[in-house]
Amino acid sequence: MEFDWNNPPFELDGSLTQREIEESFEDPFAIRLLPDSPRFGVQARFFNLGMSAGGVGIFSVYRTNGRVARVLHARVFEPEERFFYQRKLDQTLNAGGDK
């Protein structure tokens, strides 16, 4: 996936780098969600929960045309998001062992 970083609509506050954000999208266990909200649905914004190569959990709001992603906001996981990501990861890994 390509990223559009021209004039990002948010400031990187030093806790995350562009590379870490991109890595969170490359995470094979990343969770991508289309929000169930008219506010986000009309504007075709998506959520991504993924881990960087260094193990930093990153929550991102982005939009995409299917080829290029524009990250609108990114931050480190909140505890609830880390729990949700870990639960989904455990479910995925355990499902593979049940066969």
Secondary structure as GFF3:
##gff-version 3
##sequence-region A 1 99
A	DSSP	beta_strand	2	3	.	.	.	ID=ss1
A	DSSP	alpha_helix	18	26	.	.	.	ID=ss2
A	DSSP	beta_strand	31	33	.	.	.	ID=ss3
A	DSSP	alpha_helix	38	42	.	.	.	ID=ss4
A	DSSP	beta_strand	46	51	.	.	.	ID=ss5
A	DSSP	beta_strand	57	64	.	.	.	ID=ss6
A	DSSP	beta_strand	68	76	.	.	.	ID=ss7
A	DSSP	alpha_helix	79	97	.	.	.	ID=ss8
###
